[in-house]
């Protein structure tokens, strides 16, 4: 890659990052506001029932074909005929998934001992109708690194989902509000993407010549299957052993703990995959890009999660309400392990873009063994036991992922460790300042004021210490904001 090409790609990456993360931030503000309002209106049982259906949807979604669409991003040239064939493949796959979910809904309900689950699953088959359009349009726009149109679709769909959830909760339909919101969201997103992409063709159901895309897609799909076993084993195991109320306590705690990692790192990974694919065989550029990304993201992730763990009590009381007080201790336990999860999921875009998707599959296979075993061990202690299982499983999984990925990335463990360590001194100082505020504040201080003082002092301390001890990170952030002309 020449210097001019690298500079041009750098501008594209920064521009895409600003559009993608900017829209993500706004969309998440809307979604979180709606979600927290809905949580305050509903009880944990509704969230437990929804989690049971979500595990089935997540399993079938691994076969929805998005990996086949993503194969188009890696190809140097793509013909109109190939796009039509991929679209046809997506339609067939998702129609089959809808039929499977509808037919097996009663079996899933029997497994969880909850008849209501069958009715919810049958309605949720509507999700698969919109999936082919979303997958194809997203892949085509990502190929062009056009994240502005994706941002627009994301924003509009977030508003549709938030409005539907709030309307449903206010009307008193309970768990059906949680079911209706994602349906409204994906349908809105599909419509906006179809309009803005403008190049969604008529599907073709003749699949000759798609060997490369199918091979790439099957490898990624295999990793998705194991990823499902890794990420949904807690609900699959806990849903059968715990009642919907206690399962709702755990899943809502996990939602809070994963807010940053689950909502902001994936869109960054979308951009990273496109950028790493464009870098091609320039291992030095890939290595520098990866360690640079680790340092910047950890600068955000570390203080966020340590702060969340230390303020979980008043945070839960204010955001969720007193009826959710049981989640505070679970949130604390989960938040402390989330930086580890963040580092682990940052590896797959690099190895996938390097044409080594099997490494993602190997990592997912390891997770599919490690995490279920950890959850089986912890489920007997209820929600807190499932949370503690993360402490057993995820450090092991992260170590394995780095071990197989770093040789392909071209970075050393020492370089990654240095990038991870960069924000830790300031984070420890922030933690100390929050503990000091906790000791000084009188017990009768209102929860909102209590939380405000902890957040304000912690944030100010972290910024100050970062300016003193990590000026390189500050310079990188400022360069990102200013963008190259």
Secondary structure by P-SEA (a helix, b strand, c coil): ccaaaaaaaaaaaaaaaaaaaaaaaaaaaaaaaaaaaaaaaccaaaaaaaaaaaaaaaaaaaaccccccccccccccccaaaaaaaaaaaaaaaaaaaaaaaaaaaaaaaaacccaaaaaaaaacccccaaaaaaaaaaaaaaaccaaaaaaaaaaaaaaaaaaaaaaaaacccaaaaaaaaaaaaaaaaaaaaaaaccccccccccccaaaaaaaaaaaaaaaaaaaaacaaaaaaaaacccaaaaaaaaaaaaaaaccccccaaaaaaaaaaaaaaaccaaaaaaaaaaaaaaaaaaaaaaaaaaaaaaaaaaaacccccccccaaaaaaaaaaaaaaaaaaaaaaaaaaaaccaaaaaaaaaaaacaaaaaaaacccccaaaaaaaaaacaaaaaaaaaaaccccccccaaaaaaaaacaaaaaaaaaaaaaaaaaaccccccaaaaaaaaaaaaaaaaaaaaacccaaaaaaaaaaaaccc
